Amino acid sequence: MLFNSLSFIVFLVIVLALYYSKLFNWTNKKRMLLFASYVFYGLWNPPLILLLWISTIVDWTTGNKLAVEENQKKRKLWLLLSMVVNLGFLGFFKYGNFLLENFTALMNSIGVEYHAQPMDIILPMGISFYTFQTMSYTIDMYNKKIQPAKTFLDFALYVTFFPQLVAGPIVRAGDLITQFYEEKKATVNQFIWGTFLLTIGLFQKVVLADTLLSDTSDDVFGAKEVLSGLDAWTGTLAFSGQIFFDFAGYSTCAIGIALMLGIILPDNFRYPYAAIGFSDLWKRWHISLSSWLRDYLYIPLGGNKHGLVRMYVALMLTMLLGGLWHGAAWTFVIWGALHGIYLVVERLLKNKIHIKINAFSGILLALLTYTLVNFTWVFFRAREFSTAKNMITSMLFMNGDGEKILQSFDIIKVFVLITILFICHWIMRNTSMEEVSKKTSPWVLGVVWAVMFFLIAIAQGSGEQFIYFQF
Amino acid sequence: MNLKQTLIIALTLSVMSLVAWELYWRSQGKIPDLDDDKNLWAVQRAKVKHASQNDVVLLGSSRVLFDIQLNEWEKETGIRPIQLASAGTSPLPMFHDIVNNTDFKGTLLVGVTPGLFFSTTYPEAGPWKRAQNRVDYFENRTYAQRLNHWFSLPLQKNFAFVSTSEEGWSDDIDLKSLLNNISINNRTGKPQYPPFEAFAYIEEDRNNPMSEKTATDTAFANSIKAAWKFVILGNTNPPDREGTTNFFVSDAKKFIARGGNLILLRCPSSGWIKGGEDKFLSRTEFWEPLVKASNAKAYYYEDYEQLKDLTCPEWSHLSAPDARYFTTELVKIMKADGVLSNSKTN
């Protein structure tokens, strides 16, 4: 089910009505939420709920065993079981065809004639998110960082909680399971703020991403011709806005919906396009994934505790795998590699060049960071390397006679919107929406809310899937 | 932070602005209508699964969609056909789907609009892809998508401002369409698509009469003609007579062999379009070999005194009254021929 759909609005109203009715005690409310979460997922493809159940049962069992088992060897085996099941699902459903294609290419390249039929595998929605979430529970249990979930219901709800099930934020057990132990009820202010966040999230998705930016990005990246520099830049900037509004929109909706139930989810985005440098960017973009990769990949690989070379290797490996997490294609690996290189170069330069950050240098560095980020988006969005290559050369203005495919209005629309986006991120860099709204008059906030609602209603949209569902 | 006050202000302004928006568009002549989208099609396609030998399924391009009126057919035969004809598509993928993915062996009427029917079997070509997308959507639609459709129907039926369309008509009034209509200059230097507004009102079971404006407002009809010219003259791909005929015939044989009743229908066209069809997609070179090879019953409108002089206001489709007349007369002819032997009134 999509947040930007009529069926979800009806679903949410029913869930809220049942949640705040006096029909159920807290345990039954949690059962209702769990059932609703399965309905939310199952309305897309019912049989794939089975994967959720397997993942839930395996990690619940593993967690309980790890809570009591002291033998280090056996503890490792339990951890291994969880990894094999979760990564096995991910490997088969997400990377099955990719691995097969590359194996075939490798065989052919060494002269072995081998042809394989592509497997007809459906990618279960949100599999990358919920497998990472359940694995974090087991790894934390293995490292004795958390207590096991008190009941199976609490754990199952942690894995399946519908607001963040299919596209995050990837929540740690310590942050979410404990919230299920005592009855939760949103205050009136929390409920209204949650509704406001849901509206902002839908506005970002339906109006900004799908209505104003997606067509331009699709046209440019779908073009068969080599494009002019202006067209290539417009398409890439449009995609940078689209992917932010799409994904941040989903996270904002998720946080808002959870808040309407009295559950607090962590921030997933903090105005990333105002980041000064790439370390800063990854503290602001998809925070729940970057912190997951830091805690469960970068640090176990050595982090910064074993010298510079090991740190750079760990950084590069983390970013390469982070790229692959986004999709089973080499273009995503290149996206991750570019981010890894940026991070390594940034750390190298930081030791040699010391820049005092003030308003002027800050905004220049943020612009430089954003410009470099746009080059990485080309690889993220392009389906083929040839498209990426053409786009990059056009963006470097090396294709003087490139084709013009965008109309002037499209270009103006994208540049105006992206400029506003950048300025907003810069202004909001060190604050939060909640802080700003506290200082804003109810009238201004009310008008802003109404304008967003009105624009969502007249945009309507055709229920486009969120981009991150495929990851 | 006084959020209660904020909420009240937001709610009041939202309702007021939406009411004003709705009233404005109604004052501009907009009325609530349904979108002929993949959901509406899929609901009809689902009916084929349970269709009996007495049932009738209509396939084809927009001509069958406009020219066969379901009420008149039902009046004449007692059976309401399942309307699966789809604008701008080749009927071949849908026919292939019905023949190969269902057990249907009732009456299947396939409209032959030469420019689309004989266009291509290439999966990425527009007429094929548009049809195949609908077939695929029917196969793959989720329960959530079905629910969304059912919830959207009352909104589409009651609010003029709910107007997102799959086709992307020039007179759509959703935000994206309104923005797409803004043009500063033609930067690309390529010919621009002329305004192409919706010219029919579809009902829930896809009965689709032409709007009165198209039949009575010559300037409006001319704008549709300009769109046809743009599309047809912009298409440089030659027809694939052999490929399309062979593809269809293979499925036709399968369908007839299992006891199905296959009817081919050539609906009227007029003016510049008819001239082009007669010249480049002539009856003798395209229609007749198809009829012969498929062994289907066939009706060409020009063969019937009562049908041959019908005129299409925008060259390609009949006005609503003419479509009603055409349907009634066609069914009478078919009944007289014993082609619709399963109709309830017989």
Interface residues (C-beta under 8 A of the other chain):
Chain A: M1 L2 S5 L6 S7 F8 V10 G42 L43 W44 N45 P46 V188 N189 I192 W193 T195 F196 V207 D210 T211 L212 D215 K404 I405 L406 Q407 S408 F409 I411 I412 K413 S437 K438 P442 W443 L445 G446 V447 W449 A450 F453 F454 L455 A457 I458 A459 Q460 G461 S462 G463
Chain B: M1 N2 L3 K4 Q5 T6 L7 I8 I9 A10 L11 T12 L13 S14 S17 L18 W21 T142 Y143 A144 Q145 L147 N148 F151 S152 L155 F161 V162 S163 T164 E166 I173 D174 L175 K176 L179 I182 S183 I184 N185 N186 R187 T188 G189
